[in-house]
């Protein structure tokens, strides 16, 4: 009986959910000698997919440009399915917003670097991310937004 009440957090599967590479200005852009600018955007999403089963996805969008022309654009979404049971409700947010992404992100980093290298470009390494700080910033932004909605609706 006591075993059923123990918290459960287990990785069921980690997988590459989506990946795309675009080189809209090839081959001409490949002859450019200028150093490209690199913009990296990250996103995290999480949802329940079945009873006690949750999907956490981390998405990276890497845009590399020379002047105003895109050299390449990589978008990749790495997913993970986790079994999560018997956790207090207040711990679900941090587990889904911090623990899950920390597990999934290294796979995303490897897949993005591999995709870029296989496309013939110098590797772009995604930096390490502090998902706890990212989660706390998102929570603070949501609280601030809720506070401003309460003020405007009053």
N, C-alpha and C positions, 0 to 999 in steps of 0.2 A: 504494500500500500504506500509506504513512504517513498518508494522509487518513483511512483507516478508524479509526485510533487516536486522532485528535484528539477532544477532548471536545466534545460537542454539547449545547446547552441552547437550545431554540427553543420559542416560544409557538406552539401549533397553533390554539387557540381559547380565548376567554374568553366565558363565557355565564352568564346568570341561571338557576340550576338550580331554585330554589324561591323563592316569595314568597307571603306571606299577610298579610292585614290583618284584624284583628277589632276591632269597636267594640261590645262587648256591652252597654254601658249608654247607647247613643245612642237617642234624641236628648236625653234628660234631662240627661246628663252635660255636654252641650255648652252648657247654660245656666249651668253653675257658673262662678263668678267667681274661685275660688281658683286659685293657681298649682299646676300638677301637679308631682309628683315623677317623675323619669325614671330608669329602671334599664336599663343596657345590658350585655349579656353577649355575649362573642365566643368563637368556637371555630375551630380549624383542624384539618382532617383531610386526609390524603393517602394515595393508594393507587396501585398499578400497575394499569393497565387493559389493557395489551397489551405486547408486547415493545418495550421502550424508550419506552413511552408511559405517562405518569403523570397522574393527576387530583389537583389541589390545590383544596380548597374552604375558604372562609372563611364562617362563619355568624354573623349578628348577630340578637340578639333584643332588641327595644326595647319595654319595658313602661312606659306612662305612666299614673299613677294620681292621683286626687284622693281623699284620705283612703284608704279601703280599696276604692274602686271603680275598676275599670280604665276609663281613658278610651279608650286604644287599645293594641293589641299588634301589633307588626310582627315577622315572622320572615322573614329572607331568607338564601339561600345562593347565593353567587357561586362559580362553578367555573372552573377553567382546565385545559386539557389541554396538557401540555408533553412535548416529545420530549427525553429525557435519555439520552445514550449515552456510553460510555467514560469515566465518572467513577469515581474510586476510591470504594469502598464507604463510607469514612469521610466523604466529602463529600456523600453522598446525603441524609443527615439535614438538614444545614444548607440544602441547596438546596430540599428539600421543605418544610422548616419555616420558612425565612426568605425566600429568593428568590421562590419561588412565591407565598406570601401577599402579599408586597410588590407584586407585579404585579397580583394579583386584587383586593386590598382597595380601591383607588380606585374601581373599578367598583361594588363593593358599597356604598360610601359614597354614590355618586351615585344608585344605585337606591333605597336606603333613604330618602334625603332626598326623592327624587321621589315615591315612594309615599306618604309622610306628607303632603307638600304637596298632592298630588292628592286625598287624602282630606279635605282642608279644614282641616288642622291647621297650626300654625306649624312650620316645618322644624326637625327635630332633626338636627344635624350630628354624625356620628361623629368622634371625635377621631383624630388621627394616631396610629398604633401603631408602637412599636419592636418589630418581630417578632424581631429578634435577641435582645433582652432577654427577650421572652416565651418563645422557644425555649430559651434558657439556663435560665430558671426551671423549665420543664417537664423539662428534662434533669436538673437538680439534684433535683427532686422525685422523679423516677423512680429516681435513684441512692439517694436517702434511703430510698425505699420498698423497694428491693431490699435495702439494708443491713439494714433492720428485719426483712425476711422471713428473711434469713440468720440473724440473731440469734435470732429466735423458733423457727426450725426446728432450731437446733443443740442 
